């Protein structure tokens, strides 16, 4: 993982189970955003930086085209997006302010219903 700073935003390059870049400011709130690039497959760090400048913690996700990933926009495992959400939660990002809704955010990814799909 490489880290750099631009205009008050800290950018952490991620490789492994999560590929992309985590962008935040030291004064970031609890809001988390997963940023998906379009059909180019690029990691949209510039857009993630805009969210970070607005106070969110942003994960610019490489969701296809990387090592061990689908080469194009097809057959993308749901776990790719669940892992991205879990990563944001692990960085104290949330769409709510209490712990119970945070736990509920993870349930769709961990639900037995999803494992049967």
Steps between C-alpha positions, in 0.01 A plus 500: 500500500645834392389829654516852360344837580333748264332827599432386857377155392682183593497239221577137584552263207351160573598168345379157603148404592403866446656674199478874456564807712366614837476880517428702813585815691609519862169669585281252308159415640339156516347504151648236271477484121600223259600664171470284189662600173311432180572254222864613478573313822718779633527578868325837523722664761408850381130443572583335834705809586193720437301293750789518749519878462127507588575312823438136403733201510513373142612169353573519127451133421657304218216256453617328180808474282748449783705196594264213584193700393261468208660659191182695419166607639351153529474238772615737775467321835270677747774448758705765318251764613443342842876505561510867398219583742666299777827686436326837539334381822842387628621857439213634716290609203127454522170627367368528855608627838420208731645151521180302430446646150870441429456134581192491277705641211712186504211256516422493126858393433495235769145376449445131413265620225796648310706183535235305308508725194 
